């Protein structure tokens, strides 16, 4: 099975790039692709547990939970988490605190690397 790695950099709300990245990940899984997601920069905010979004709006933390349940490996940059004052126990269950070395290993293993 081919691996596709998606790197997300943008803040979780305010623009639709992170939402579209997760939608693409779900579609790729549906087509039997293995997907890895690496959250960097402000995108680590989407992994914060207990987000309260208004009715009718997408909840990126819930989307991450659904992807994890489908077997997607999700890592959030540890440096980025720390610089934003987040703690590992505040993250959605199943999101792994990652390192740049993790991403460096994923890149050559992947047939495609997509950034948002």
N, CA, C and O of each residue as an XYZ file, in Angstrom:
464
protein
N       0.851     -1.182      0.000
C       0.000      0.000      0.000
C       0.896      1.245      0.000
O       1.834      1.352      0.790
N       0.595      2.154     -0.877
C       1.362      3.399     -0.964
C       1.012      4.325      0.192
O      -0.122      4.342      0.672
N       1.998      5.088      0.627
C       1.809      6.028      1.742
C       1.781      7.447      1.196
O       2.607      7.826      0.366
N       0.820      8.220      1.672
C       0.737      9.646      1.353
C       0.833     10.403      2.666
O       0.095     10.119      3.610
N       1.734     11.359      2.726
C       1.899     12.186      3.914
C       1.333     13.572      3.645
O       1.631     14.202      2.631
N       0.515     14.025      4.576
C      -0.067     15.367      4.490
C       0.504     16.194      5.628
O       0.440     15.794      6.791
N       1.061     17.349      5.289
C       1.597     18.282      6.277
C       0.653     19.474      6.332
O       0.355     20.094      5.312
N       0.189     19.783      7.536
C      -0.729     20.914      7.708
C      -0.042     21.950      8.580
O       0.458     21.632      9.659
N      -0.020     23.198      8.106
C       0.663     24.291      8.799
C      -0.278     25.360      9.344
O       0.034     26.005     10.345
N      -1.414     25.551      8.705
C      -2.262     26.700      9.014
C      -3.136     26.497     10.247
O      -3.448     25.374     10.642
N      -3.516     27.619     10.835
C      -4.389     27.614     12.011
C      -5.680     26.865     11.691
O      -6.147     26.896     10.552
N      -6.259     26.194     12.683
C      -7.409     25.333     12.422
C      -8.670     26.048     11.963
O      -9.451     25.473     11.205
N      -8.890     27.259     12.388
C     -10.128     27.951     12.028
C      -9.793     29.314     11.440
O      -8.744     29.888     11.730
N     -10.686     29.820     10.620
C     -10.481     31.115      9.979
C     -10.249     30.976      8.485
O     -10.643     31.838      7.700
N      -9.610     29.887      8.102
C      -9.463     29.547      6.687
C      -9.844     28.076      6.541
O      -9.946     27.359      7.537
N     -10.049     27.634      5.328
C     -10.538     26.275      5.117
C      -9.461     25.262      4.775
O      -9.770     24.086      4.587
N      -8.191     25.688      4.688
C      -7.132     24.752      4.311
C      -7.050     23.533      5.238
O      -7.019     22.408      4.739
N      -7.013     23.707      6.561
C      -6.930     22.520      7.419
C      -8.139     21.591      7.261
O      -7.993     20.369      7.244
N      -9.310     22.173      7.148
C     -10.530     21.386      6.948
C     -10.433     20.593      5.652
O     -10.742     19.402      5.620
N     -10.002     21.258      4.583
C      -9.873     20.579      3.299
C      -8.797     19.497      3.336
O      -8.941     18.462      2.685
N      -7.731     19.721      4.085
C      -6.685     18.704      4.223
C      -7.254     17.444      4.871
O      -6.956     16.332      4.434
N      -8.069     17.612      5.909
C      -8.661     16.457      6.582
C      -9.707     15.781      5.708
O      -9.844     14.558      5.744
N     -10.433     16.547      4.937
C     -11.391     15.966      3.991
C     -10.663     15.120      2.950
O     -11.107     14.025      2.604
N      -9.534     15.642      2.452
C      -8.733     14.891      1.489
C      -8.201     13.608      2.127
O      -8.228     12.547      1.504
N      -7.725     13.702      3.351
C      -7.208     12.513      4.038
C      -8.274     11.431      4.121
O      -7.998     10.259      3.868
N      -9.480     11.822      4.473
C     -10.576     10.853      4.576
C     -10.888     10.225      3.214
O     -11.147      9.025      3.124
N     -10.863     11.030      2.172
C     -11.110     10.518      0.824
C      -9.994      9.568      0.387
O     -10.264      8.554     -0.258
N      -8.761      9.881      0.727
C      -7.646      9.000      0.379
C      -7.764      7.656      1.086
O      -7.504      6.609      0.492
N      -8.154      7.689      2.350
C      -8.361      6.441      3.082
C      -9.470      5.627      2.419
O      -9.377      4.403      2.323
N     -10.505      6.305      1.968
C     -11.616      5.619      1.302
C     -11.169      4.942      0.007
O     -11.780      3.968     -0.433
N     -10.097      5.465     -0.604
C      -9.563      4.852     -1.828
C      -8.411      3.902     -1.519
O      -7.615      3.565     -2.396
N      -8.334      3.478     -0.262
C      -7.373      2.458      0.191
C      -5.920      2.927      0.217
O      -5.002      2.127      0.034
N      -5.714      4.219      0.443
C      -4.364      4.747      0.604
C      -4.014      4.784      2.093
O      -4.886      4.993      2.936
N      -2.750      4.582      2.405
C      -2.285      4.783      3.778
C      -1.918      6.256      3.891
O      -1.208      6.792      3.040
N      -2.405      6.914      4.950
C      -2.196      8.352      5.113
C      -1.544      8.626      6.463
O      -1.950      8.087      7.493
N      -0.527      9.475      6.429
C       0.084     10.037      7.633
C      -0.196     11.536      7.612
O      -0.176     12.162      6.553
N      -0.456     12.107      8.786
C      -0.662     13.559      8.886
C       0.305     14.106      9.923
O       0.411     13.580     11.031
N       1.009     15.168      9.551
C       1.918     15.853     10.468
C       1.421     17.286     10.638
O       1.330     18.041      9.670
N       1.104     17.649     11.872
C       0.631     18.999     12.188
C       1.811     19.847     12.644
O       2.568     19.450     13.530
N       1.960     21.020     12.030
C       3.052     21.927     12.370
C       2.503     23.331     12.585
O       1.386     23.642     12.172
N       3.296     24.171     13.232
C       2.914     25.563     13.409
C       1.561     25.671     14.095
O       1.259     24.915     15.019
N       0.753     26.612     13.638
C      -0.552     26.838     14.245
C      -1.525     25.679     14.043
O      -2.549     25.612     14.723
N      -1.223     24.774     13.127
C      -2.108     23.629     12.892
C      -2.202     22.705     14.095
O      -3.158     21.938     14.201
N      -1.227     22.757     15.012
C      -1.308     21.888     16.193
C      -2.555     22.204     17.020
O      -3.015     21.360     17.789
N      -3.103     23.405     16.870
C      -4.312     23.783     17.593
C      -5.514     22.924     17.250
O      -6.443     22.815     18.049
N      -5.510     22.309     16.066
C      -6.643     21.463     15.713
C      -6.662     20.177     16.522
O      -7.686     19.495     16.573
N      -5.554     19.836     17.151
C      -5.481     18.614     17.949
C      -5.889     18.843     19.405
O      -5.847     17.913     20.210
N      -6.283     20.070     19.749
C      -6.693     20.353     21.125
C      -8.041     19.701     21.390
O      -9.001     19.888     20.643
N      -8.089     18.939     22.461
C      -9.304     18.239     22.842
C     -10.344     19.219     23.382
O     -10.010     20.321     23.816
N     -11.593     18.806     23.349
C     -12.725     19.558     23.914
C     -12.947     20.916     23.239
O     -13.255     21.905     23.905
N     -12.789     20.952     21.929
C     -13.090     22.180     21.197
C     -14.595     22.396     21.184
O     -15.366     21.445     21.058
N     -15.002     23.630     21.312
C     -16.422     23.990     21.267
C     -16.660     24.829     20.019
O     -16.361     26.023     19.992
N     -17.198     24.193     18.994
C     -17.480     24.934     17.765
C     -18.982     25.193     17.681
O     -19.775     24.390     18.174
N     -19.375     26.291     17.070
C     -20.803     26.596     16.950
C     -21.534     25.521     16.143
O     -20.943     24.883     15.272
N     -22.797     25.329     16.431
C     -23.624     24.375     15.700
C     -23.551     24.670     14.209
O     -23.676     25.818     13.783
N     -23.350     23.633     13.435
C     -23.284     23.783     11.989
C     -21.881     23.972     11.452
O     -21.672     23.923     10.239
N     -20.911     24.187     12.334
C     -19.526     24.356     11.901
C     -18.776     23.046     12.094
O     -19.103     22.253     12.977
N     -17.780     22.831     11.267
C     -16.964     21.635     11.394
C     -16.105     21.715     12.649
O     -15.695     22.795     13.075
N     -15.845     20.558     13.225
C     -15.001     20.458     14.409
C     -13.796     19.618     14.004
O     -13.916     18.412     13.789
N     -12.639     20.258     13.901
C     -11.457     19.566     13.401
C     -10.960     18.493     14.362
O     -10.417     17.480     13.921
N     -11.133     18.693     15.662
C     -10.734     17.663     16.620
C     -11.545     16.392     16.382
O     -11.006     15.286     16.436
N     -12.830     16.553     16.121
C     -13.673     15.389     15.837
C     -13.243     14.720     14.537
O     -13.242     13.492     14.443
N     -12.881     15.509     13.545
C     -12.407     14.936     12.290
C     -11.120     14.145     12.515
O     -10.930     13.091     11.908
N     -10.230     14.645     13.386
C      -9.006     13.910     13.704
C      -9.344     12.573     14.361
O      -8.752     11.546     14.030
N     -10.297     12.590     15.293
C     -10.714     11.339     15.947
C     -11.193     10.315     14.916
O     -10.848      9.136     14.989
N     -11.982     10.778     13.970
C     -12.508      9.885     12.933
C     -11.376      9.310     12.082
O     -11.393      8.126     11.745
N     -10.401     10.139     11.736
C      -9.268      9.668     10.939
C      -8.419      8.668     11.717
O      -7.968      7.667     11.161
N      -8.203      8.938     12.992
C      -7.441      8.003     13.834
C      -8.153      6.657     13.867
O      -7.513      5.609     13.780
N      -9.476      6.685     13.994
C     -10.262      5.444     14.015
C     -10.129      4.676     12.695
O     -10.291      3.456     12.666
N      -9.837      5.387     11.614
C      -9.663      4.757     10.300
C      -8.224      4.288     10.066
O      -7.910      3.740      9.009
N      -7.350      4.506     11.059
C      -5.975      4.038     10.945
C      -4.966      5.067     10.498
O      -3.813      4.722     10.237
N      -5.366      6.328     10.402
C      -4.434      7.388     10.012
C      -3.540      7.715     11.203
O      -4.024      7.910     12.318
N      -2.238      7.773     10.958
C      -1.303      8.173     12.011
C      -1.179      9.691     11.982
O      -0.873     10.283     10.947
N      -1.420     10.305     13.127
C      -1.364     11.762     13.225
C      -0.341     12.133     14.269
O      -0.413     11.690     15.415
N       0.613     12.948     13.865
C       1.637     13.457     14.776
C       1.561     14.978     14.787
O       1.350     15.619     13.757
N       1.738     15.531     15.970
C       1.763     16.989     16.137
C       3.160     17.372     16.598
O       3.689     16.786     17.543
N       3.748     18.336     15.946
C       5.111     18.787     16.249
C       5.232     19.190     17.718
O       4.533     20.088     18.187
N       6.128     18.515     18.434
C       6.327     18.802     19.850
C       6.810     20.215     20.108
O       6.356     20.856     21.055
N       7.716     20.712     19.289
C       8.217     22.077     19.445
C       7.084     23.074     19.261
O       6.986     24.052     20.002
N       6.229     22.828     18.274
C       5.105     23.723     17.990
C       4.076     23.696     19.118
O       3.508     24.729     19.471
N       3.839     22.517     19.679
C       2.916     22.390     20.805
C       3.440     23.180     22.001
O       2.719     23.966     22.615
N       4.705     22.952     22.312
C       5.307     23.635     23.469
C       5.294     25.147     23.316
O       5.016     25.867     24.275
N       5.594     25.632     22.117
C       5.660     27.083     21.927
C       4.287     27.741     22.007
O       4.188     28.959     22.163
N       3.230     26.941     21.901
C       1.865     27.465     22.017
C       1.240     27.155     23.377
O       0.049     27.386     23.587
N       2.037     26.641     24.280
C       1.568     26.390     25.638
C       0.642     25.199     25.778
O      -0.045     25.066     26.791
N       0.611     24.330     24.777
C      -0.223     23.129     24.865
C       0.545     22.013     25.558
O       1.773     21.956     25.496
N      -0.187     21.135     26.212
C       0.393     19.975     26.885
C      -0.125     18.715     26.202
O      -1.208     18.713     25.616
N       0.647     17.661     26.284
C       0.277     16.407     25.634
C      -1.085     15.901     26.101
O      -1.843     15.346     25.305
N      -1.401     16.086     27.383
C      -2.676     15.589     27.903
C      -3.874     16.435     27.448
O      -5.019     16.085     27.736
N      -3.622     17.539     26.745
C      -4.709     18.360     26.194
C      -5.061     17.959     24.763
O      -5.992     18.508     24.174
N      -4.328     17.014     24.212
C      -4.523     16.643     22.816
C      -5.569     15.549     22.667
O      -5.826     14.778     23.592
N      -6.158     15.501     21.496
C      -7.100     14.441     21.141
C      -6.402     13.100     21.354
O      -5.242     12.928     20.979
N      -7.114     12.161     21.955
C      -6.540     10.841     22.182
C      -6.147     10.207     20.855
O      -6.940     10.167     19.915
N      -4.933      9.719     20.790
C      -4.430      9.085     19.572
C      -3.493      9.960     18.768
O      -2.768      9.458     17.910
N      -3.491     11.275     19.031
C      -2.527     12.159     18.379
C      -1.200     11.981     19.112
O      -1.137     12.068     20.338
N      -0.155     11.734     18.351
C       1.178     11.487     18.909
C       1.990     12.763     18.825
O       1.988     13.442     17.798
N       2.687     13.090     19.906
C       3.607     14.223     19.863
C       4.824     13.765     19.059
O       5.505     12.804     19.416
N       5.072     14.474     17.976
C       6.122     14.061     17.059
C       7.309     15.006     17.054
O       7.324     16.049     17.708
N       8.293     14.591     16.293
C       9.522     15.371     16.118
C       9.749     15.567     14.625
O       9.182     14.853     13.798
N      10.573     16.527     14.302
C      10.915     16.755     12.901
C      11.561     15.504     12.310
O      11.431     15.249     11.112
N      12.247     14.734     13.127
C      12.856     13.488     12.666
C      11.793     12.496     12.186
O      12.032     11.744     11.241
N      10.618     12.490     12.829
C       9.518     11.634     12.376
C       9.099     12.017     10.960
O       8.935     11.159     10.093
N       8.933     13.308     10.745
C       8.549     13.782      9.414
C       9.650     13.474      8.404
O       9.367     13.092      7.268
N      10.899     13.640      8.816
C      12.027     13.347      7.922
C      12.033     11.878      7.504
O      12.466     11.551      6.400
N      11.561     11.005      8.367
C      11.464      9.579      8.014
C      10.275      9.301      7.105
O      10.355      8.462      6.207
N       9.168     10.010      7.342
C       7.975      9.797      6.521
C       8.181     10.224      5.076
O       7.684      9.570      4.160
N       8.904     11.310      4.864
C       9.027     11.878      3.512
C       9.572     10.859      2.506
O       8.936     10.658      1.471
N      10.711     10.206      2.752
C      11.189      9.262      1.737
C      10.349      7.982      1.635
O      10.409      7.281      0.625
N       9.561      7.675      2.686
C       8.689      6.495      2.649
C       7.419      6.752      1.837
O       6.735      5.809      1.440
N       7.108      8.010      1.592
C       5.840      8.396      0.962
C       5.996      8.506     -0.546
O       7.037      8.926     -1.049
N       4.928      8.115     -1.269
C       4.928      8.316     -2.708
C       4.580      9.763     -3.039
O       4.953     10.282     -4.091
N       3.854     10.406     -2.116
C       3.499     11.818     -2.280
C       3.512     12.499     -0.911
O       3.155     11.901      0.104
N       3.930     13.755     -0.914
C       3.856     14.598      0.273
C       3.084     15.845     -0.134
O       3.469     16.549     -1.068
N       1.993     16.110      0.574
C       1.123     17.224      0.235
C       1.123     18.195      1.415
O       1.006     17.775      2.566
N       1.252     19.477      1.134
C       1.244     20.465      2.213
C       0.032     21.385      2.096
O      -0.392     21.756      1.002
N      -0.500     21.734      3.239
C      -1.608     22.675      3.341
C      -1.206     23.775      4.310
O      -1.987     24.693      4.560
